[in-house]
Amino acid sequence: MVFAPVAALTWDVDAAAWPYIAASAALELTYFALLAAAYQRADLTFVYPIARGAAPVLVLVISVVALGAAVSAGEAAGVLAITIGVLLVRGIGARSANDGLLLALGVAACIAAYTLVDNEGIEHAAALSYFEAVLLIVAPLYAVAVAFARGPEALRAATTPRSIAAGVAMFAAYALALAALETAEAAPVAALRETSVVMATAAAALIAHERVPRGRLAGAVIVVLGIAAIALG
């Protein structure tokens, strides 16, 4: 709703974009459902690194093997380095259940799939218009699903200033990712998105004065090296 006026004033969606919009909406719905289920069964520190760390590798593999994308050796090394770094930064808990692992991998597959779909879809639409169209499908359907599963009171309880701010930030973040996909290959864009984990680690150390283990510091260094490899690749 916040971005709708801007999207309406700058609307640019060709007819050829709608199959991609529909596919992306289906993948986004699956993503949110799997993510919610995963967080109910396993810790965030288990789900998050697997879901976000495995996605760039899947994008890279599919881009090269199935789509014939031109990904250089430096970019490939950068993607793998960022994936390893993200896993080290967050760590993987050993006590999470097997179904949590499968759900986290399912989330990663959804992230990879909608990234590749969107990479093709925005060839036929402006980034902001495209994502607005996707969420015009996703948001009402997901709200109805939650209301049906948990009751309308669950939606009312979740509608807080904090959740609204998070929603606006999520929209803005992925709109920027779509804009990046207009000028770069899907694999490096997917990898660079995951550097948010490193930013959170830095904020915890510098602002919250939390103790950051050596493994996380090592992961941050590896991520920086991965970004450099992508930039130079």
PyMOL commands that set and color helices and strands:
alter all, ss='L'
color gray80, all
select helices_A, chain A and resi 4-9+15-41+44-65+73-90+98-124+127-150+152-158+161-181+186-193+196-206+214-232
alter helices_A, ss='H'
color red, helices_A
deselect
rebuild
show_as cartoon
